Amino acid sequence: MSVFTCKVTLMEKLNHSLYRVFLKPPQSVSYKAGQYLSVLMGKKDKRHFSIANAPSSPLIELHIGATPENTYAMQVIEKMKKDGSIDVEIGLGEAFLREKSARPIILMAGGTGFPYVKSLLEQIVLLQLVNPVYLYWGVKEYAHLYFNTQALEWEKQHKNISFHPVVEQADVNWQGHKGYVHQAVLNDFPDLSAFDIYIVGRFEMAKIAREDFIKQGAQLSHIYGDAFTFI
């Protein structure tokens, strides 16, 4: 795997704990929608982050949730600020978009896993795929839907895309899905056998979701998620 030293071209805060970062590789790089990169902090210290944009962009977009308590991510942010560049390996993971599949698609993201599904959706739109696409994004609070406006725009502009935000701790005024994001999928689709399903989120959530989806007909060979490499 080649190592690239990327320049940090932009870093902005989307909310109190989430950074949006754009990296410029020194040359054209190849990766697939849905893959991730590893930031090299040391010889044996690699930290993984989903690439948040489709491969057509000359820049690499990352969304990094970082707080002082989360040293795994915060140290990366601090290094980017200090050095203005970062060493990365690009194009990792097997949960990339199966572009030639004609099956309907469920994209399910828990919390800060949204960058992964953003990359997939951008590629789906770019390729003008006509597969029905159902985006489920689960968060604890409504305020955590930091890309809600863009998700709604995808739904508005593309008839085959529908957006289903799921709020775990919803207030009385919330009219959408409540509770756990994978349960919302189960409630909406009694038979999951026809779908390609892409899952991103905490390992324990991904494990439970995969088990429950299979019980409801999902085919193991059509469930994709890099978390499954580690669990």
C-alpha positions in Angstrom: 0.0 0.0 0.0 1.5 3.4 -1.1 1.8 6.2 1.4 0.9 9.7 0.4 1.7 13.0 2.2 -1.5 15.0 1.8 -1.7 18.8 2.3 -4.5 20.0 4.6 -6.3 22.5 2.4 -9.3 23.2 4.7 -10.4 22.4 8.2 -13.7 23.6 9.6 -15.9 22.7 12.5 -19.4 21.5 11.6 -20.4 21.5 15.3 -18.8 21.6 18.7 -17.0 18.2 18.2 -17.0 17.5 14.4 -14.4 18.6 12.0 -14.6 18.6 8.2 -11.2 18.3 6.6 -10.1 18.4 3.0 -6.8 16.8 2.0 -5.0 17.2 -1.3 -2.8 14.3 -2.4 0.4 15.0 -4.2 -0.9 13.1 -7.2 -4.1 11.4 -8.5 -5.1 8.5 -6.2 -7.4 5.6 -6.8 -10.1 4.4 -4.5 -13.7 3.2 -4.5 -16.7 4.8 -3.1 -17.2 3.5 0.5 -13.5 2.8 1.2 -11.5 4.4 4.0 -8.0 5.8 4.6 -5.5 5.2 7.4 -3.7 8.2 8.9 -0.1 7.1 9.8 0.7 8.5 13.3 3.7 6.2 13.7 5.2 3.0 12.4 2.6 0.8 14.0 0.0 3.5 14.7 -2.6 3.7 12.0 -6.0 5.4 12.5 -8.8 4.8 10.2 -11.4 7.3 8.8 -14.1 6.9 6.2 -13.6 8.9 3.0 -16.7 11.2 2.7 -16.7 11.9 -1.0 -16.9 10.1 -4.3 -13.6 9.2 -6.0 -14.2 11.8 -8.8 -13.0 14.6 -6.5 -9.3 15.7 -6.6 -9.6 16.2 -2.8 -10.2 13.8 0.0 -13.0 14.8 2.4 -13.0 13.5 6.0 -15.5 14.1 8.8 -13.7 13.5 12.1 -15.5 13.6 15.5 -12.9 14.7 18.0 -13.1 15.8 21.6 -10.3 16.1 24.2 -11.5 12.8 25.7 -11.3 11.1 22.2 -7.5 11.1 21.8 -7.7 8.6 18.9 -9.2 11.4 16.7 -8.1 14.6 18.5 -4.4 13.7 18.1 -4.9 13.5 14.4 -6.7 16.9 14.3 -3.9 18.4 16.3 -1.2 17.0 14.0 -3.0 18.3 11.0 -3.2 21.7 12.5 0.5 21.7 13.6 2.0 20.2 10.4 -0.5 21.3 7.7 -0.1 17.8 6.2 -0.6 14.2 7.1 0.7 10.8 5.8 -2.1 8.5 4.7 -2.8 5.2 3.0 -5.8 5.5 0.7 -8.3 3.0 -0.7 -8.7 0.5 2.2 -11.7 -1.7 2.9 -14.0 -4.1 1.1 -17.4 -2.4 1.8 -17.3 -0.3 -1.3 -20.2 0.3 -3.6 -21.2 -2.6 -5.9 -21.8 -0.4 -8.9 -23.1 -3.1 -11.2 -25.7 -4.5 -8.9 -29.3 -4.0 -9.9 -30.6 -4.8 -6.4 -32.3 -2.1 -4.2 -30.0 -0.6 -1.7 -30.2 0.1 2.0 -27.6 2.5 3.4 -27.6 2.4 7.2 -25.3 4.7 9.3 -25.1 5.0 13.0 -24.0 8.4 14.4 -20.8 9.7 12.9 -20.8 6.9 10.3 -22.5 9.3 7.9 -19.3 10.0 5.9 -19.3 6.4 4.6 -22.8 6.6 3.2 -22.2 10.1 1.9 -19.4 8.7 -0.3 -21.7 5.9 -1.6 -24.6 8.3 -2.3 -22.4 10.7 -4.2 -21.2 7.9 -6.4 -24.7 6.6 -6.9 -25.8 10.1 -8.0 -22.7 10.6 -10.2 -23.2 7.3 -12.0 -27.0 8.0 -12.3 -27.8 4.6 -10.9 -31.5 3.9 -10.8 -31.6 1.4 -8.0 -34.0 2.4 -5.2 -31.9 3.7 -2.4 -33.1 3.9 1.2 -30.8 6.0 3.5 -31.2 5.4 7.3 -29.2 7.7 9.5 -29.5 7.1 13.3 -28.4 9.6 15.9 -29.1 10.1 19.6 -30.4 13.7 19.2 -31.8 15.6 16.3 -29.0 18.1 16.5 -26.5 15.4 15.5 -28.0 15.3 12.0 -25.3 17.7 10.8 -25.8 16.9 7.1 -29.6 16.7 7.2 -30.1 19.5 4.6 -27.9 17.7 2.0 -29.6 14.4 2.7 -33.0 16.0 2.1 -31.7 17.6 -1.1 -30.7 14.2 -2.4 -34.2 12.9 -1.7 -35.8 16.0 -3.4 -33.6 15.8 -6.5 -33.6 12.1 -7.1 -36.8 10.0 -7.2 -35.0 6.8 -6.4 -33.5 8.1 -3.1 -35.4 8.3 0.1 -34.0 9.6 3.5 -35.1 8.2 6.8 -33.5 9.9 9.8 -33.9 8.0 13.1 -33.6 9.8 16.4 -33.0 7.7 19.5 -33.8 10.4 22.1 -36.5 12.2 20.2 -38.6 15.0 21.7 -42.4 15.1 21.6 -42.4 17.2 18.4 -40.4 14.7 16.3 -42.6 13.0 13.7 -40.0 10.6 12.2 -38.5 7.3 13.2 -37.6 6.9 16.8 -35.3 4.5 18.6 -32.5 2.4 17.1 -31.7 2.8 13.5 -31.5 -0.9 12.6 -34.9 -1.5 14.2 -36.4 1.2 11.9 -35.1 -0.8 8.9 -36.6 -4.0 10.3 -39.9 -2.3 10.8 -40.0 -0.9 7.3 -38.9 -4.0 5.4 -40.4 -7.3 6.7 -38.4 -9.1 3.9 -34.8 -8.0 3.3 -33.8 -10.8 0.9 -33.8 -8.6 -2.2 -31.5 -5.9 -0.8 -27.8 -4.9 -0.9 -27.3 -3.6 2.6 -24.4 -1.3 3.6 -23.8 -0.9 7.4 -21.5 1.5 9.3 -21.4 2.4 12.9 -20.2 1.0 16.2 -19.0 -2.6 16.0 -21.6 -3.9 18.5 -24.4 -2.1 16.5 -23.2 -3.6 13.2 -23.0 -7.1 14.7 -26.5 -6.9 16.1 -27.9 -5.4 12.9 -26.4 -8.1 10.7 -27.8 -10.9 12.9 -31.2 -9.3 12.9 -31.2 -8.6 9.2 -30.3 -12.2 8.4 -33.2 -13.4 10.5 -35.4 -11.2 8.4 -34.2 -12.6 5.1 -31.1 -10.6 4.3 -28.4 -12.6 2.4 -25.0 -12.6 4.2 -23.2 -12.2 0.9 -25.1 -8.9 0.2 -24.4 -7.3 3.6 -21.4 -5.0 3.5 -19.5 -3.3 6.3 -15.8 -3.0 7.2 -16.7 -3.5 10.8 -17.3 -7.2 10.0 -13.6 -7.6 9.4 -13.0 -7.0 13.1 -15.9 -8.8 14.8 
